[in-house]
């Protein structure tokens, strides 16, 4: 299993629009890119990114295809409008919470 780890913070003043996007589009876009959302976390207090999310695929070839897809480009373009400090990395999935 290969996992995509993503982190970001919600842009100030975009909270409502972000929540609407999250509820209506985010999961559909992840799935359209060929991945399955595995976990999502929201940091209530502290420093660093406010949101952490993970998505998985069975192998590296499928992850590479997902990250090269137009759906992924559409997702990241939309996220850039709503969040700051969007960062992602690909790791071997461990089946538990990962950073």
C-alpha positions in Angstrom: 0.0 0.0 0.0 1.2 3.5 -0.9 0.0 6.5 1.0 -0.3 10.2 0.1 0.1 12.4 3.1 -1.3 15.9 2.8 -1.2 18.9 5.2 -2.6 22.4 5.0 -4.2 25.3 6.9 -7.5 26.9 5.9 -7.2 30.5 4.5 -8.6 33.1 6.8 -12.0 34.2 5.6 -12.5 31.0 3.5 -13.7 28.7 6.2 -17.3 28.4 5.0 -16.3 27.9 1.3 -13.6 25.4 2.4 -16.2 23.4 4.4 -18.6 23.3 1.5 -15.8 22.1 -0.8 -14.7 19.5 1.7 -18.3 18.1 2.1 -19.3 18.3 -1.6 -16.2 17.9 -3.7 -13.0 16.8 -1.9 -13.7 13.1 -1.4 -15.2 12.8 -4.9 -12.1 14.4 -6.4 -9.7 12.2 -4.5 -11.6 9.1 -5.7 -11.8 10.4 -9.3 -8.0 10.7 -9.2 -7.9 7.0 -8.3 -7.2 7.2 -4.6 -9.2 6.3 -1.5 -9.2 8.7 1.5 -7.8 6.8 4.5 -7.8 9.3 7.3 -8.3 13.0 8.0 -7.4 15.0 11.1 -8.1 18.6 12.2 -5.8 20.3 14.7 -7.9 22.3 17.2 -4.9 24.0 18.9 -1.2 24.3 18.6 1.2 25.2 15.8 1.6 23.8 12.4 -0.9 22.8 9.7 -4.5 22.6 10.8 -5.5 19.7 8.5 -3.8 16.4 7.9 -5.2 13.9 5.5 -4.1 10.6 3.9 -5.2 8.8 0.7 -4.1 5.3 -0.4 -3.6 3.2 -3.5 -2.3 -0.4 -3.8 1.0 0.4 -5.5 3.4 3.2 -6.6 2.4 3.0 -10.3 -1.2 3.8 -9.3 0.0 6.7 -7.1 2.1 8.1 -9.9 -0.9 7.9 -12.3 -3.2 9.5 -9.7 -0.8 12.4 -9.2 -0.4 12.9 -12.9 -4.2 12.9 -13.5 -6.3 16.0 -14.5 -8.5 15.3 -11.4 -5.5 15.7 -9.1 -4.5 19.0 -10.9 -8.1 20.2 -10.5 -8.1 19.2 -6.8 -4.8 21.0 -6.0 -5.9 24.1 -8.0 -9.1 24.3 -5.9 -7.2 23.7 -2.7 -4.8 26.5 -3.5 -7.8 28.9 -3.5 -8.9 27.8 -0.1 -5.9 26.8 1.9 -2.3 27.9 2.7 0.9 25.8 3.1 -0.4 22.8 1.1 2.2 20.1 1.2 2.1 16.5 0.2 4.4 13.5 0.2 4.2 9.9 -0.9 5.2 7.2 1.6 4.8 3.4 2.1 1.6 3.0 4.0 1.9 1.5 7.5 -1.8 1.1 8.2 -1.7 3.6 11.1 -1.3 7.3 11.6 1.7 8.7 9.8 3.5 12.0 9.5 
